[in-house]
Amino acid sequence: MDDLQIAALMRRVEGGDAEALEDLLASLEPDVRASVRRRLPRALRSDFDSMDFVQSVWRSVLSGEKSEIARHREPAQLRGYLAGIAKNKVFEAYRRRTKTKKYNLAREEALELRRGEAAVAREPVARDPSPSQEVQAVDRFSQMTAGCPSEEVRIIGLRRDGLTFDEIAAKTGKGEKSVRRVIESLRRRMEARRWL
């Protein structure tokens, strides 16, 4: 579609013609997609399809009370505006995937390892403690609570299980300050033993 036809569609869109908007988006989609493909780094190509970015551009342009399309008078201006949005969307995705810890590409590991021609599944690391870590935790808990009255052992065990001070107080019938005192006393003993 040439610039004259796009300009005519832009005027119809400004007048509120929904069909013209669909035609305009369809005619500008190849330009936006090409802009995305030029800027999409190789590292992101396995995670993103260029159409994901195109849809995101349309969402940005069409959101709000008044369409951003109406702000532009010339097709070249509109193309430049869309290319700028596409560039920003790609840059933001790249930044998120390389500069933040949550999605850092450098931390990703393949689920399969190559052994010659064969692909061998890699066992993902479990989030649960290993059996030896569980034994060590039980051992440490026994050492921490050695010589403590049974009520204090119960409070410390509930805190280890993740209960809040208020929840422990409700379960044990003790005051919240008493529960805090028991935990603080344990913390001081652990610091004295250099366990913290």
C-alpha positions in Angstrom: 0.0 0.0 0.0 1.4 3.4 -0.9 1.6 6.5 1.2 -1.5 8.1 -0.4 -3.6 5.1 0.5 -2.2 5.0 4.0 -2.9 8.8 4.4 -6.5 8.2 3.4 -6.8 5.4 5.9 -5.3 7.6 8.6 -8.0 10.3 7.9 -10.7 7.7 8.1 -9.3 6.4 11.3 -9.3 9.9 12.7 -13.0 10.1 11.8 -13.7 6.9 13.9 -13.9 4.3 11.1 -13.1 0.9 12.7 -12.7 -0.9 9.4 -10.2 1.7 8.3 -8.2 1.1 11.5 -8.1 -2.7 10.8 -6.9 -2.0 7.2 -4.3 0.5 8.5 -2.9 -1.9 11.0 -2.7 -4.7 8.4 -0.9 -2.4 6.0 1.6 -1.1 8.6 2.3 -4.5 10.2 5.1 -5.5 7.7 6.9 -2.3 8.5 6.6 -2.8 12.3 7.6 -6.4 12.0 10.7 -5.6 9.9 11.7 -2.9 12.5 11.4 -5.5 15.2 13.4 -8.1 13.3 16.2 -5.7 12.6 16.6 -4.9 16.3 15.8 -8.3 17.8 19.2 -9.8 19.2 20.0 -13.4 18.3 19.9 -14.2 22.0 16.2 -13.4 22.2 15.0 -15.0 19.0 14.4 -18.4 20.6 12.3 -16.8 23.3 10.3 -14.2 21.3 8.4 -14.1 18.1 8.4 -10.8 16.2 4.6 -10.9 16.3 4.7 -10.7 20.1 6.4 -7.3 19.7 4.0 -6.2 16.9 1.0 -6.9 19.2 2.7 -5.0 22.0 3.2 -2.0 19.7 -0.5 -2.1 18.7 -1.5 -2.3 22.3 0.6 0.8 23.2 -0.7 2.7 20.2 -4.4 1.9 20.6 -4.6 2.1 24.4 -6.0 5.2 26.0 -8.9 7.4 25.2 -7.6 8.7 21.9 -5.5 6.7 19.4 -1.9 7.8 18.9 -2.5 7.4 15.2 -4.5 10.6 15.1 -1.5 12.6 16.3 0.4 12.0 13.1 -0.5 13.7 9.8 2.0 12.0 7.5 2.5 8.2 6.9 6.3 8.7 7.2 5.8 10.2 10.7 3.5 7.4 11.7 6.0 4.8 10.4 8.8 6.5 12.4 6.7 6.6 15.5 5.8 2.9 15.2 9.5 2.0 14.6 10.5 4.0 17.7 7.9 2.1 19.8 9.1 -1.2 18.4 12.7 -0.4 19.1 11.9 0.5 22.7 9.9 -2.7 23.2 12.8 -4.8 21.9 15.3 -2.9 24.0 13.2 -3.3 27.2 12.8 -7.1 26.6 16.6 -7.4 26.0 17.3 -5.3 29.2 15.0 -7.5 31.3 16.6 -10.7 29.9 20.2 -9.6 30.3 20.4 -7.0 33.1 18.0 -8.4 35.7 18.5 -11.5 37.8 15.1 -12.9 37.3 15.4 -13.5 33.5 19.1 -13.3 33.1 20.0 -15.3 30.0 23.5 -16.0 31.4 21.9 -18.0 34.2 19.8 -20.2 31.9 20.8 -23.8 31.5 19.6 -26.2 28.9 17.4 -29.0 30.1 19.3 -31.4 27.8 23.0 -32.1 27.5 24.6 -33.2 24.3 26.6 -36.4 24.5 27.8 -36.8 20.9 24.7 -37.3 18.8 22.4 -38.1 21.8 20.6 -35.6 24.0 20.6 -36.6 27.7 18.0 -35.1 30.0 19.5 -33.1 32.8 18.0 -33.5 36.3 16.8 -30.1 37.5 18.1 -29.1 40.9 15.4 -29.6 43.5 14.4 -26.7 45.8 13.8 -29.1 48.7 16.7 -29.8 51.0 18.7 -32.9 50.3 18.5 -35.8 52.8 21.9 -34.9 54.3 20.8 -31.2 54.7 17.7 -32.5 56.5 19.8 -34.6 58.9 22.1 -31.6 59.5 19.1 -29.4 60.2 17.7 -31.9 62.8 21.1 -32.1 64.3 21.5 -28.3 64.6 18.0 -28.0 66.0 18.9 -30.6 68.7 22.1 -28.7 69.5 20.3 -25.3 69.7 17.5 -26.6 72.0 19.7 -28.8 74.2 18.9 -27.9 77.9 15.9 -25.7 77.0 12.5 -26.3 78.7 10.0 -28.2 76.5 7.8 -25.1 76.1 10.8 -23.1 74.6 11.6 -26.1 72.3 8.0 -26.0 71.1 8.2 -22.2 70.5 11.5 -22.5 68.6 10.1 -25.3 66.5 7.1 -23.3 65.5 9.3 -20.4 64.6 11.5 -22.7 62.5 8.3 -23.9 60.7 7.6 -20.3 59.6 4.9 -19.1 62.1 4.8 -15.5 63.1 5.2 -14.4 66.7 1.4 -13.8 66.9 0.6 -17.2 65.6 3.0 -18.9 68.0 1.5 -17.0 70.9 -2.0 -18.1 69.9 -0.8 -21.8 69.6 1.1 -21.9 72.9 -1.1 -19.6 75.0 1.9 -17.4 75.7 2.1 -13.7 75.2 3.7 -12.3 72.0 6.4 -10.6 74.1 7.3 -13.9 75.8 7.6 -15.6 72.4 9.9 -12.8 71.2 12.0 -13.1 74.4 12.5 -16.9 73.8 13.6 -16.3 70.2 15.8 -13.4 71.1 17.5 -15.5 73.8 18.1 -18.3 71.3 19.6 -15.7 68.8 22.0 -14.4 71.5 23.1 -18.0 72.3 23.7 -18.8 68.7 25.7 -15.6 68.2 27.8 -16.5 71.2 28.5 -19.8 69.6 29.2 -18.1 66.3 26.4 -20.0 64.5 25.0 -16.9 62.9 
